[in-house]
Amino acid sequence: MSATTTSTPVVKIDDVVAGYLPGVNILNGCSLVAEQGELIGIIGPNGAGKSTLLKAIFGQVNIRSGKILLEGEDITGLRANKLVARGVGMVPQTNNVFPSLTIEENLQMGLYQRPSIYKERLEFVTGIFAELGKRLKQRAGSLSGGERQMVAMSRALMMDPKVLLLDEPSAGLSPVRQDEAFIRVSEINKAGVTTIMVEQNARR
């Protein structure tokens, strides 16, 4: 009889209480487990604390109690640059590209901690976002909202993250661009990246 082994979750959030202002908690005893290769959708109305949960994982909210673990290691309250180095990628809903930089320069910014793997990672992200590979010299500020979202996702993927946090990737996009965004998220997940996505569109 063979012994069964249980794998360590990629992300484990254990009873987290967090908020922006002293004495005002947005998250009250929040818990979540993301296994390797999972795609988790966080669904709820505006003001429910969905984005706050992602920001708590990414070190942008004061965590008052509870723990956040990445592959079993405590990352509670670490700064964003340390989290990126450990394998946490984040795509915020707005202001998610450097508009004055080209697409290529935006992607390079995603790898400022590990520039030596640029060629390898560029090949990976342009395998998912093929159209970006043809437009690397175009300024990000000239792109549509959907195209900017693709650049933001690509930049977060440049560091080969263990988990990708997406804050409403379909927000503000046309129906066609929403379809594209969900297809890309699915492709990212199928490539083996554990994905935690905040989304209001429960049907999707």
Backbone as a printed PyTorch tensor [residue, N CA C, xyz], in Angstrom:
tensor([[[  0.8500,  -1.1800,   0.0000],
         [  0.0000,   0.0000,   0.0000],
         [  0.8880,   1.2330,   0.0000]],

        [[  0.7220,   2.1010,  -1.0070],
         [  1.5770,   3.2850,  -1.1050],
         [  1.0340,   4.4120,  -0.2560]],

        [[  1.9570,   5.1850,   0.3160],
         [  1.5550,   6.3310,   1.1280],
         [  1.1790,   7.4890,   0.2140]],

        [[  0.1020,   8.1910,   0.5610],
         [ -0.3160,   9.3540,  -0.2290],
         [  0.3630,  10.5980,   0.3080]],

        [[  0.7820,  11.4620,  -0.6090],
         [  1.4170,  12.7100,  -0.2060],
         [  0.5170,  13.8750,  -0.5980]],

        [[  0.4290,  14.8370,   0.2680],
         [ -0.3840,  16.0180,  -0.0280],
         [  0.5480,  17.1630,  -0.3830]],

        [[  0.2590,  17.8170,  -1.4860],
         [  1.1110,  18.9160,  -1.9220],
         [  0.8060,  20.1770,  -1.1260]],

        [[  1.7950,  21.0330,  -1.0190],
         [  1.6140,  22.3190,  -0.3410],
         [  0.8970,  23.2720,  -1.2890]],

        [[ -0.1560,  23.9470,  -0.8370],
         [ -0.8440,  24.9060,  -1.7080],
         [  0.1050,  26.0080,  -2.1730]],

        [[ -0.1340,  26.5220,  -3.3640],
         [  0.6620,  27.6540,  -3.8470],
         [  0.4020,  28.8660,  -2.9610]],

        [[ -0.8730,  29.1370,  -2.6900],
         [ -1.2480,  30.2410,  -1.7990],
         [ -2.2240,  29.7160,  -0.7460]],

        [[ -1.9720,  30.0880,   0.4850],
         [ -2.9240,  29.7810,   1.5570],
         [ -3.1350,  31.0350,   2.3900]],

        [[ -4.3670,  31.4920,   2.4420],
         [ -4.7350,  32.6530,   3.2570],
         [ -5.5100,  32.1240,   4.4480]],

        [[ -5.0320,  32.4230,   5.6340],
         [ -5.5910,  31.8230,   6.8420],
         [ -6.1180,  32.8890,   7.7960]],

        [[ -7.4590,  33.0560,   7.7920],
         [ -8.1550,  33.8800,   8.7930],
         [ -7.6080,  35.3160,   8.8470]],

        [[ -7.4590,  35.9320,   7.6780],
         [ -6.8580,  37.2670,   7.6030],
         [ -7.8740,  38.3570,   7.9330]],

        [[ -7.4460,  39.2610,   8.7850],
         [ -8.1970,  40.4900,   9.0910],
         [ -7.3440,  41.6530,   8.6150]],

        [[ -7.9110,  42.5180,   7.7550],
         [ -7.1020,  43.5890,   7.1640],
         [ -7.9680,  44.7770,   6.7840]],

        [[ -7.3340,  45.9370,   6.6930],
         [ -8.0400,  47.1520,   6.2940],
         [ -7.0660,  48.2830,   6.0570]],

        [[ -7.5940,  49.3850,   5.5380],
         [ -6.7650,  50.5400,   5.1980],
         [ -6.6320,  51.5150,   6.3680]],

        [[ -7.7300,  51.7170,   7.1110],
         [ -7.7620,  52.7100,   8.1870],
         [ -7.7800,  52.0170,   9.5460]],

        [[ -7.1690,  52.6410,  10.5530],
         [ -7.1840,  52.0500,  11.8980],
         [ -8.6160,  51.8180,  12.3800]],

        [[ -8.8650,  50.6130,  12.8760],
         [-10.1730,  50.3010,  13.4410],
         [-11.2440,  49.9550,  12.4290]],

        [[-10.9170,  50.0210,  11.1230],
         [-11.9080,  49.6950,  10.0880],
         [-11.3870,  48.5020,   9.2870]],

        [[-11.9950,  47.3540,   9.5000],
         [-11.5620,  46.1410,   8.8130],
         [-12.4190,  45.8900,   7.5760]],

        [[-11.7540,  45.6950,   6.4400],
         [-12.4470,  45.3470,   5.1980],
         [-12.5520,  43.8330,   5.0730]],

        [[-11.4810,  43.1490,   5.4370],
         [-11.4760,  41.6890,   5.4580],
         [-11.6010,  41.2280,   6.8960]],

        [[-12.5410,  40.3390,   7.1450],
         [-12.7780,  39.8610,   8.5040],
         [-12.7460,  38.3410,   8.5250]],

        [[-11.5890,  37.7840,   8.8640],
         [-11.4620,  36.3310,   8.9330],
         [-11.5170,  35.6710,   7.5680]],

        [[-10.8020,  36.2250,   6.6030],
         [-10.8180,  35.7340,   5.2200],
         [ -9.8190,  34.5940,   5.0360]],

        [[-10.2870,  33.5080,   4.4070],
         [ -9.4210,  32.3590,   4.1400],
         [ -9.5990,  31.8900,   2.6970]],

        [[ -8.5240,  31.3630,   2.1200],
         [ -8.5520,  30.8960,   0.7290],
         [ -7.3790,  29.9460,   0.5200]],

        [[ -7.5840,  28.9270,  -0.2990],
         [ -6.5110,  27.9990,  -0.6660],
         [ -6.4710,  27.8840,  -2.1810]],

        [[ -5.3070,  28.1280,  -2.7740],
         [ -5.1010,  27.9870,  -4.2190],
         [ -4.0480,  26.9190,  -4.4560]],

        [[ -4.4590,  25.8310,  -5.0820],
         [ -3.5410,  24.7400,  -5.3920],
         [ -2.8210,  25.0100,  -6.7060]],

        [[ -1.7490,  24.2720,  -6.9450],
         [ -0.9730,  24.4140,  -8.1710],
         [ -1.8690,  24.2560,  -9.4070]],

        [[ -1.8180,  25.2500, -10.3000],
         [ -2.5450,  25.1820, -11.5610],
         [ -4.0000,  25.5650, -11.4940]],

        [[ -4.4850,  25.9460, -10.3260],
         [ -5.8960,  26.3210, -10.2070],
         [ -6.1630,  27.7150, -10.7570]],

        [[ -7.4070,  27.9170, -11.1960],
         [ -7.9190,  29.2500, -11.5310],
         [ -9.0730,  29.5130, -10.5800]],

        [[ -8.9060,  30.5060,  -9.7220],
         [ -9.9210,  30.8220,  -8.7120],
         [-10.5220,  32.1810,  -9.0290]],

        [[-11.8440,  32.2120,  -9.1040],
         [-12.5510,  33.4760,  -9.3070],
         [-13.1200,  33.9700,  -7.9960]],

        [[-12.8380,  35.2260,  -7.6690],
         [-13.4000,  35.8500,  -6.4620],
         [-14.5420,  36.7360,  -6.9280]],

        [[-15.7690,  36.3390,  -6.5780],
         [-16.9780,  36.9640,  -7.1100],
         [-17.6780,  37.7460,  -6.0030]],

        [[-18.2480,  38.8930,  -6.3720],
         [-19.0170,  39.6560,  -5.3910],
         [-19.2930,  41.0590,  -5.8810]],

        [[-20.2140,  41.7640,  -5.2240],
         [-20.5640,  43.1260,  -5.6350],
         [-19.4830,  44.1260,  -5.2660]],

        [[-19.6120,  45.3390,  -5.7770],
         [-18.6850,  46.4190,  -5.4190],
         [-18.6910,  46.6170,  -3.9050]],

        [[-17.5130,  46.8370,  -3.3420],
         [-17.4120,  47.1020,  -1.9160],
         [-17.3480,  45.8640,  -1.0440]],

        [[-17.3410,  44.6710,  -1.6580],
         [-17.3270,  43.4390,  -0.8600],
         [-15.9390,  43.0920,  -0.3330]],

        [[-14.8950,  43.7560,  -0.8710],
         [-13.5340,  43.4900,  -0.3930],
         [-12.7130,  42.6130,  -1.3160]],

        [[-13.1950,  42.4220,  -2.5420],
         [-12.4880,  41.5390,  -3.4850],
         [-11.0930,  42.0650,  -3.8080]],

        [[-11.0300,  43.3200,  -4.2450],
         [ -9.7280,  43.9100,  -4.5910],
         [ -8.8410,  44.0390,  -3.3600]],

        [[ -9.4470,  44.2930,  -2.2230],
         [ -8.6820,  44.3970,  -0.9730],
         [ -7.9770,  43.0820,  -0.6670]],

        [[ -8.6370,  41.9710,  -0.9840],
         [ -8.0140,  40.6680,  -0.7580],
         [ -6.7470,  40.5150,  -1.6040]],

        [[ -6.8240,  40.8930,  -2.8850],
         [ -5.6310,  40.8190,  -3.7300],
         [ -4.5370,  41.7390,  -3.2010]],

        [[ -4.9280,  42.9400,  -2.7810],
         [ -3.9410,  43.8920,  -2.2560],
         [ -3.3260,  43.3880,  -0.9520]],

        [[ -4.0980,  42.6480,  -0.1810],
         [ -3.5460,  42.0630,   1.0500],
         [ -2.4770,  41.0280,   0.7150]],

        [[ -2.7530,  40.1970,  -0.2930],
         [ -1.7510,  39.2150,  -0.7210],
         [ -0.5000,  39.9230,  -1.2050]],

        [[ -0.6970,  41.0530,  -1.9000],
         [  0.4220,  41.7550,  -2.5360],
         [  1.0470,  42.8310,  -1.6410]],

        [[  0.7580,  42.7800,  -0.3610],
         [  1.4370,  43.6490,   0.6060],
         [  1.0330,  45.1080,   0.5690]],

        [[ -0.1860,  45.3930,   0.0740],
         [ -0.6140,  46.7830,  -0.0670],
         [ -1.7000,  47.1920,   0.9210]],

        [[ -2.0260,  46.3010,   1.8370],
         [ -3.0340,  46.5820,   2.8550],
         [ -2.4810,  46.1290,   4.1990]],

        [[ -2.8250,  46.8620,   5.2630],
         [ -2.3740,  46.4790,   6.6020],
         [ -3.0990,  45.2170,   7.0560]],

        [[ -2.3330,  44.1590,   7.3280],
         [ -2.8970,  42.9060,   7.8230],
         [ -2.7680,  42.8970,   9.3380]],

        [[ -3.9000,  42.8320,  10.0190],
         [ -3.9140,  42.9570,  11.4770],
         [ -3.8030,  41.6150,  12.1820]],

        [[ -4.2810,  40.5770,  11.5230],
         [ -4.1160,  39.2330,  12.0770],
         [ -4.3050,  38.2190,  10.9530]],

        [[ -3.8950,  36.9990,  11.2130],
         [ -3.9430,  35.9570,  10.1930],
         [ -2.6380,  35.8770,   9.4210]],

        [[ -2.5730,  34.9140,   8.5020],
         [ -1.3370,  34.6770,   7.7490],
         [ -1.6190,  34.4530,   6.2750]],

        [[ -0.6170,  34.8230,   5.4530],
         [ -0.6420,  34.4970,   4.0330],
         [  0.6260,  33.7120,   3.7300]],

        [[  0.4580,  32.5050,   3.1700],
         [  1.5890,  31.6300,   2.8790],
         [  1.7200,  31.4340,   1.3740]],

        [[  2.9600,  31.4430,   0.8910],
         [  3.2740,  31.1180,  -0.4960],
         [  4.1240,  29.8570,  -0.4900]],

        [[  3.5660,  28.7700,  -1.0050],
         [  4.2260,  27.4550,  -0.9620],
         [  4.7520,  27.1440,   0.4380]],

        [[  3.9340,  27.4400,   1.4340],
         [  4.2540,  27.1100,   2.8170],
         [  5.0830,  28.1440,   3.5610]],

        [[  5.6000,  29.1600,   2.8540],
         [  6.4090,  30.1910,   3.5040],
         [  5.5570,  31.4210,   3.8100]],

        [[  5.7570,  31.9710,   4.9770],
         [  4.9760,  33.1240,   5.4190],
         [  5.4120,  34.3830,   4.6470]],

        [[  4.4680,  34.9740,   3.8940],
         [  4.7720,  36.2060,   3.1570],
         [  3.9050,  37.3640,   3.6480]],

        [[  3.2790,  37.1930,   4.7970],
         [  2.3610,  38.2000,   5.3320],
         [  3.0500,  39.5610,   5.4540]],

        [[  2.5090,  40.5660,   4.7790],
         [  3.0030,  41.9340,   4.9190],
         [  4.3020,  42.2510,   4.2030]],

        [[  4.8440,  41.3160,   3.4080],
         [  6.0630,  41.6280,   2.6590],
         [  5.7880,  42.7200,   1.6280]],

        [[  6.8120,  43.5040,   1.3010],
         [  6.6670,  44.5590,   0.2970],
         [  6.5700,  43.9490,  -1.0940]],

        [[  5.9700,  44.7190,  -2.0030],
         [  5.6730,  44.2110,  -3.3450],
         [  6.9130,  43.7230,  -4.0780]],

        [[  8.0400,  44.4400,  -3.9610],
         [  9.2370,  44.0270,  -4.7050],
         [  9.7420,  42.6670,  -4.2420]],

        [[  9.6150,  42.3870,  -2.9410],
         [ 10.0340,  41.0810,  -2.4200],
         [  9.0590,  39.9890,  -2.8510]],

        [[  7.7820,  40.3430,  -2.9360],
         [  6.7840,  39.3700,  -3.3640],
         [  6.9770,  39.0020,  -4.8260]],

        [[  7.2760,  39.9850,  -5.6580],
         [  7.5350,  39.7170,  -7.0790],
         [  8.7320,  38.7760,  -7.2170]],

        [[  9.7740,  39.0320,  -6.4460],
         [ 10.9720,  38.1860,  -6.4950],
         [ 10.6730,  36.7540,  -6.0580]],

        [[  9.6850,  36.6010,  -5.1920],
         [  9.3250,  35.2600,  -4.6990],
         [  8.3210,  34.5490,  -5.5950]],

        [[  7.7650,  35.2820,  -6.5680],
         [  6.8730,  34.6180,  -7.5180],
         [  5.4170,  35.0180,  -7.4540]],

        [[  5.1350,  36.2350,  -6.9870],
         [  3.7610,  36.7360,  -6.9650],
         [  3.6460,  37.8530,  -8.0020]],

        [[  2.7670,  37.6660,  -8.9930],
         [  2.5200,  38.6860, -10.0080],
         [  1.1660,  39.3200,  -9.7850]],

        [[  1.0710,  40.6360, -10.0280],
         [ -0.1770,  41.3670,  -9.7710],
         [ -0.4900,  42.2790, -10.9510]],

        [[ -1.7420,  42.2360, -11.4150],
         [ -2.2080,  43.1430, -12.4630],
         [ -3.3690,  43.9530, -11.9010]],

        [[ -3.1330,  45.2250, -11.5460],
         [ -4.2290,  46.0440, -11.0110],
         [ -5.2480,  46.3840, -12.0920]],

        [[ -6.4100,  46.8470, -11.6560],
         [ -7.4950,  47.1340, -12.6000],
         [ -7.1910,  48.3630, -13.4500]],

        [[ -6.6070,  49.4000, -12.8390],
         [ -6.3440,  50.6430, -13.5700],
         [ -4.8730,  51.0380, -13.4060]],

        [[ -4.4330,  51.9750, -14.2520],
         [ -3.0440,  52.4630, -14.2010],
         [ -2.0570,  51.2990, -14.1690]],

        [[ -2.2580,  50.3470, -15.0870],
         [ -1.4740,  49.1150, -15.0250],
         [ -0.3800,  49.0170, -16.0820]],

        [[ -0.1430,  50.1020, -16.8410],
         [  1.0040,  50.1400, -17.7600],
         [  1.7250,  51.4730, -17.5920]],

        [[  2.9620,  51.5420, -18.1270],
         [  3.7000,  52.8060, -18.1780],
         [  3.4200,  53.4040, -19.5610]],

        [[  2.5070,  54.3830, -19.6750],
         [  2.0510,  54.8390, -20.9920],
         [  3.1280,  55.4890, -21.8490]],

        [[  4.1460,  56.0950, -21.2270],
         [  5.1900,  56.7760, -22.0100],
         [  6.2470,  55.8090, -22.5410]],

        [[  6.2060,  54.5550, -22.0690],
         [  7.1750,  53.5560, -22.5130],
         [  6.5860,  52.6960, -23.6230]],

        [[  7.4520,  52.0950, -24.4150],
         [  6.9920,  51.1630, -25.4420],
         [  6.5330,  49.8570, -24.7880]],

        [[  5.8750,  49.0140, -25.5790],
         [  5.4830,  47.6970, -25.0830],
         [  6.7160,  46.9400, -24.6030]],

        [[  7.7760,  46.9790, -25.4040],
         [  9.0030,  46.2780, -25.0410],
         [  9.5720,  46.7940, -23.7230]],

        [[  9.5810,  48.1000, -23.5420],
         [ 10.1140,  48.6860, -22.3080],
         [  9.2360,  48.3220, -21.1100]],

        [[  7.9240,  48.2470, -21.3110],
         [  7.0330,  47.8000, -20.2410],
         [  7.3700,  46.3740, -19.8210]],

        [[  7.6160,  45.5140, -20.7970],
         [  7.9580,  44.1280, -20.4900],
         [  9.3010,  44.0450, -19.7670]],

        [[ 10.2430,  44.8790, -20.1820],
         [ 11.5490,  44.9070, -19.5130],
         [ 11.4170,  45.3650, -18.0590]],

        [[ 10.4840,  46.2950, -17.8060],
         [ 10.2480,  46.7430, -16.4300],
         [  9.7720,  45.5910, -15.5510]],

        [[  9.0460,  44.6510, -16.1590],
         [  8.5990,  43.4890, -15.3990],
         [  9.7270,  42.5790, -14.9790]],

        [[ 10.8900,  42.7530, -15.6130],
         [ 12.0450,  41.8800, -15.3470],
         [ 13.2330,  42.6350, -14.7650]],

        [[ 12.9800,  43.7870, -14.1580],
         [ 14.1220,  44.5750, -13.6760],
         [ 14.9410,  43.8280, -12.6310]],

        [[ 14.3320,  42.8280, -11.9700],
         [ 15.0810,  42.0580, -10.9750],
         [ 15.8440,  40.8790, -11.5970]],

        [[ 15.4420,  40.4800, -12.8250],
         [ 16.0990,  39.3180, -13.4620],
         [ 16.2170,  39.5390, -14.9690]],

        [[ 16.9420,  40.5710, -15.3950],
         [ 16.9990,  40.8950, -16.8320],
         [ 17.5970,  39.7960, -17.6980]],

        [[ 18.3600,  38.8890, -17.1090],
         [ 19.0430,  37.8590, -17.9070],
         [ 18.0710,  36.8770, -18.5700]],

        [[ 16.8300,  36.7790, -18.0830],
         [ 15.9010,  35.8030, -18.6580],
         [ 14.9100,  36.4710, -19.6260]],

        [[ 15.2310,  37.6960, -20.0580],
         [ 14.2920,  38.4560, -20.9050],
         [ 13.9010,  37.6950, -22.1650]],

        [[ 14.8770,  37.1840, -22.8990],
         [ 14.5880,  36.5260, -24.1790],
         [ 13.6700,  35.3230, -23.9820]],

        [[ 13.9900,  34.5300, -22.9750],
         [ 13.1970,  33.3260, -22.6700],
         [ 11.7540,  33.6880, -22.3020]],

        [[ 11.5930,  34.6980, -21.4490],
         [ 10.2520,  35.0700, -21.0010],
         [  9.4700,  35.7990, -22.0980]],

        [[ 10.1780,  36.5730, -22.9340],
         [  9.5100,  37.2390, -24.0530],
         [  8.8930,  36.1980, -24.9790]],

        [[  9.6230,  35.1190, -25.2070],
         [  9.1120,  34.0440, -26.0600],
         [  7.8510,  33.4310, -25.4480]],

        [[  7.8380,  33.2990, -24.1280],
         [  6.6740,  32.7290, -23.4450],
         [  5.4570,  33.6430, -23.5830]],

        [[  5.6320,  34.9370, -23.2660],
         [  4.4570,  35.8220, -23.2620],
         [  3.9470,  36.1030, -24.6780]],

        [[  4.8380,  36.1660, -25.6590],
         [  4.3630,  36.3930, -27.0220],
         [  3.7580,  35.1180, -27.6150]],

        [[  4.0080,  33.9790, -26.9840],
         [  3.3010,  32.7650, -27.3590],
         [  1.8290,  32.8430, -26.9820]],

        [[  1.5210,  33.5870, -25.9040],
         [  0.1380,  33.7870, -25.4680],
         [ -0.4500,  35.0500, -26.1020]],

        [[  0.3460,  36.1170, -26.1300],
         [ -0.0940,  37.3980, -26.6850],
         [  0.6950,  37.6770, -27.9580]],

        [[  0.3900,  36.9430, -29.0210],
         [  1.1910,  37.0030, -30.2460],
         [  1.2210,  38.3970, -30.8580]],

        [[  0.0990,  39.1370, -30.7650],
         [  0.0470,  40.4570, -31.3980],
         [  1.0140,  41.4530, -30.7690]],

        [[  1.3260,  41.2590, -29.4680],
         [  2.2710,  42.1650, -28.8090],
         [  3.6730,  41.9970, -29.3880]],

        [[  4.0110,  40.7810, -29.7650],
         [  5.3410,  40.5200, -30.3190],
         [  5.5960,  41.2580, -31.6190]],

        [[  4.5260,  41.6290, -32.3230],
         [  4.6610,  42.3490, -33.5860],
         [  4.6730,  43.8620, -33.3920]],

        [[  4.4410,  44.3150, -32.1550],
         [  4.2680,  45.7590, -31.9100],
         [  5.1150,  46.2460, -30.7360]],

        [[  6.2760,  45.6270, -30.5400],
         [  7.0790,  45.9060, -29.3520],
         [  7.5300,  47.3580, -29.2490]],

        [[  7.6690,  48.0410, -30.3880],
         [  8.1710,  49.4170, -30.3660],
         [  7.0570,  50.4570, -30.2150]],

        [[  5.8140,  50.0030, -30.1500],
         [  4.6880,  50.9380, -30.0140],
         [  4.5560,  51.3920, -28.5650]],

        [[  4.2340,  52.6800, -28.3770],
         [  4.0730,  53.2060, -27.0220],
         [  2.7850,  52.6750, -26.3990]],

        [[  2.8760,  52.3010, -25.1410],
         [  1.7140,  51.7260, -24.4560],
         [  0.5730,  52.7230, -24.3350]],

        [[  0.9090,  54.0220, -24.2760],
         [ -0.1260,  55.0430, -24.1550],
         [ -1.0310,  55.1400, -25.3640]],

        [[ -0.6110,  54.5990, -26.5010],
         [ -1.4250,  54.6540, -27.7210],
         [ -2.3350,  53.4440, -27.8760]],

        [[ -2.3020,  52.5340, -26.9050],
         [ -3.0710,  51.2950, -27.0050],
         [ -4.4840,  51.4620, -26.4590]],

        [[ -5.3880,  50.5990, -26.9140],
         [ -6.7430,  50.5620, -26.3690],
         [ -6.7070,  49.9400, -24.9730]],

        [[ -7.8490,  50.0190, -24.2690],
         [ -7.9170,  49.4530, -22.9250],
         [ -7.6220,  47.9690, -22.9060]],

        [[ -8.1640,  47.2410, -23.8870],
         [ -7.9220,  45.8030, -23.9520],
         [ -6.4760,  45.4720, -24.2350]],

        [[ -5.8480,  46.2790, -25.1030],
         [ -4.4370,  46.0570, -25.4280],
         [ -3.5470,  46.3700, -24.2270]],

        [[ -3.9030,  47.4100, -23.4950],
         [ -3.1350,  47.7370, -22.2820],
         [ -3.2280,  46.5840, -21.2690]],

        [[ -4.4140,  45.9900, -21.1830],
         [ -4.5860,  44.8710, -20.2690],
         [ -3.6610,  43.7210, -20.6600]],

        [[ -3.5120,  43.4860, -21.9600],
         [ -2.6050,  42.4350, -22.4280],
         [ -1.1660,  42.7430, -22.0480]],

        [[ -0.7650,  44.0110, -22.1890],
         [  0.5950,  44.4180, -21.8160],
         [  0.8120,  44.2230, -20.3170]],

        [[ -0.1900,  44.6120, -19.5260],
         [ -0.0650,  44.4860, -18.0680],
         [  0.0620,  43.0230, -17.6430]],

        [[ -0.7510,  42.1590, -18.2510],
         [ -0.6470,  40.7290, -17.9370],
         [  0.7120,  40.1880, -18.3570]],

        [[  1.1540,  40.5910, -19.5460],
         [  2.4460,  40.1130, -20.0500],
         [  3.5800,  40.5420, -19.1380]],

        [[  3.5470,  41.8000, -18.6930],
         [  4.6150,  42.2900, -17.8210],
         [  4.6560,  41.4940, -16.5210]],

        [[  3.4750,  41.1900, -15.9500],
         [  3.4310,  40.4080, -14.7120],
         [  3.9540,  38.9880, -14.9240]],

        [[  3.7800,  38.4650, -16.1450],
         [  4.2340,  37.1040, -16.4410],
         [  5.7360,  37.0210, -16.7160]],

        [[  6.3860,  38.1550, -16.9520],
         [  7.8050,  38.1390, -17.3080],
         [  8.6770,  37.5230, -16.2220]],

        [[  8.2640,  37.6490, -14.9660],
         [  9.0650,  37.1070, -13.8530],
         [  8.7460,  35.6430, -13.5510]],

        [[  7.9800,  35.0000, -14.4530],
         [  7.6360,  33.5810, -14.2800],
         [  6.9950,  33.3430, -12.9100]],

        [[  5.8570,  34.0170, -12.6450],
         [  5.2650,  33.9450, -11.3010],
         [  4.6770,  32.5800, -10.9820]],

        [[  4.6690,  32.2630,  -9.6940],
         [  3.9970,  31.0570,  -9.2130],
         [  2.4900,  31.2780,  -9.1560]],

        [[  2.1070,  32.5240,  -8.8930],
         [  0.6930,  32.8750,  -8.8320],
         [  0.5070,  34.2470,  -9.4640]],

        [[ -0.5780,  34.3940, -10.2310],
         [ -0.9020,  35.6650, -10.8760],
         [ -2.2080,  36.1860, -10.2840]],

        [[ -2.1790,  37.4170,  -9.7810],
         [ -3.3540,  38.0630,  -9.2070],
         [ -3.9170,  39.0460, -10.2290]],

        [[ -5.1670,  38.8710, -10.6240],
         [ -5.7950,  39.7220, -11.6410],
         [ -6.9970,  40.4320, -11.0370]],

        [[ -6.9800,  41.7610, -11.0750],
         [ -8.0830,  42.5470, -10.5200],
         [ -9.0070,  43.0050, -11.6470]],

        [[-10.1070,  42.2920, -11.8330],
         [-11.1370,  42.5910, -12.8300],
         [-10.5530,  42.8620, -14.2210]],

        [[ -9.9680,  41.8490, -14.8460],
         [ -9.3430,  42.0520, -16.1550],
         [-10.3090,  42.4450, -17.2630]],

        [[-11.6240,  42.2500, -17.0590],
         [-12.5910,  42.6080, -18.1030],
         [-13.2220,  43.9800, -17.8780]],

        [[-12.8820,  44.6530, -16.7740],
         [-13.5420,  45.9200, -16.4320],
         [-13.3010,  46.9850, -17.5040]],

        [[-14.3690,  47.6300, -17.9410],
         [-14.2650,  48.7380, -18.8780],
         [-14.0010,  48.3390, -20.3140]],

        [[-13.9800,  47.0470, -20.6110],
         [-13.6900,  46.5920, -21.9670],
         [-14.9850,  46.3440, -22.7370]],

        [[-14.9020,  46.4620, -24.0540],
         [-16.0400,  46.1260, -24.9090],
         [-16.3040,  44.6270, -24.8180]],

        [[-17.5100,  44.1630, -25.1990],
         [-17.7960,  42.7250, -25.1340],
         [-16.7750,  41.8690, -25.8780]],

        [[-16.3110,  42.3370, -27.0480],
         [-15.3280,  41.5710, -27.8110],
         [-14.0130,  41.4910, -27.0430]],

        [[-13.5760,  42.6270, -26.4920],
         [-12.3260,  42.6460, -25.7240],
         [-12.4610,  41.8460, -24.4290]],

        [[-13.6670,  41.8240, -23.8470],
         [-13.8820,  40.9870, -22.6670],
         [-13.6730,  39.5170, -23.0150]],

        [[-14.2270,  39.1060, -24.1610],
         [-14.0310,  37.7240, -24.6120],
         [-12.5460,  37.4050, -24.7230]],

        [[-11.7890,  38.3290, -25.3430],
         [-10.3530,  38.1220, -25.5210],
         [ -9.6460,  38.0170, -24.1770]],

        [[-10.0440,  38.8860, -23.2330],
         [ -9.3960,  38.8810, -21.9140],
         [ -9.5870,  37.5420, -21.2180]],

        [[-10.8100,  37.0080, -21.2690],
         [-11.0690,  35.7270, -20.6000],
         [-10.3460,  34.5790, -21.2950]],

        [[-10.2560,  34.6500, -22.6180],
         [ -9.5070,  33.6200, -23.3540],
         [ -8.0420,  33.6400, -22.9330]],

        [[ -7.4600,  34.8360, -22.8330],
         [ -6.0500,  34.9610, -22.4450],
         [ -5.8170,  34.4690, -21.0180]],

        [[ -6.7360,  34.8070, -20.1160],
         [ -6.6040,  34.3280, -18.7310],
         [ -6.6000,  32.8030, -18.7110]],

        [[ -7.4920,  32.2060, -19.5020],
         [ -7.5530,  30.7420, -19.5820],
         [ -6.2490,  30.1650, -20.1190]],

        [[ -5.6740,  30.8180, -21.1400],
         [ -4.4160,  30.3350, -21.7140],
         [ -3.2670,  30.4450, -20.7190]],

        [[ -3.2430,  31.5370, -19.9740],
         [ -2.2160,  31.7120, -18.9350],
         [ -2.3180,  30.5830, -17.9120]],

        [[ -3.5450,  30.3050, -17.4820],
         [ -3.7690,  29.2630, -16.4970],
         [ -3.3890,  27.8840, -17.0470]],

        [[ -3.7450,  27.6190, -18.3030],
         [ -3.4100,  26.3360, -18.9110],
         [ -1.9020,  26.1600, -19.0760]],

        [[ -1.1690,  27.2840, -19.1300],
         [  0.2950,  27.2230, -19.2050],
         [  0.9190,  26.8680, -17.8640]],

        [[  0.0770,  26.7030, -16.8230],
         [  0.5670,  26.2350, -15.5270],
         [  0.6630,  27.2930, -14.4480]],

        [[  0.1790,  28.5280, -14.7450],
         [  0.2650,  29.6060, -13.7640],
         [ -0.9960,  29.6000, -12.8960]],

        [[ -0.8250,  29.3750, -11.6040],
         [ -1.9540,  29.4660, -10.6760],
         [ -2.4920,  30.8920, -10.7210]],

        [[ -3.8130,  31.0320, -10.8670],
         [ -4.4100,  32.3500, -11.1110],
         [ -5.5370,  32.6210, -10.1200]],

        [[ -5.4750,  33.7860,  -9.4820],
         [ -6.5530,  34.2440,  -8.6000],
         [ -7.1000,  35.5340,  -9.2090]],

        [[ -8.3690,  35.4970,  -9.6140],
         [ -8.9400,  36.5860, -10.3970],
         [-10.1800,  37.1640,  -9.7110]],

        [[-10.1660,  38.4660,  -9.5100],
         [-11.3570,  39.1780,  -9.0440],
         [-12.1950,  39.5210, -10.2600]],

        [[-13.4850,  39.2360, -10.2050],
         [-14.3430,  39.4870, -11.3590],
         [-15.7890,  39.6670, -10.9080]],

        [[-16.4790,  40.6320, -11.5050],
         [-17.8830,  40.8180, -11.2040],
         [-18.7660,  39.9540, -12.0980]],

        [[-18.2370,  39.5400, -13.2430],
         [-19.0110,  38.7630, -14.1900],
         [-19.0180,  37.2820, -13.7860]],

        [[-19.9630,  36.9220, -12.9320],
         [-20.0010,  35.5630, -12.3880],
         [-20.2370,  34.5230, -13.4800]],

        [[-21.0440,  34.8640, -14.4970],
         [-21.3400,  33.9150, -15.5520],
         [-20.0470,  33.5060, -16.2710]],

        [[-19.1740,  34.4700, -16.5530],
         [-17.9080,  34.1620, -17.2070],
         [-17.0510,  33.2690, -16.3150]]])
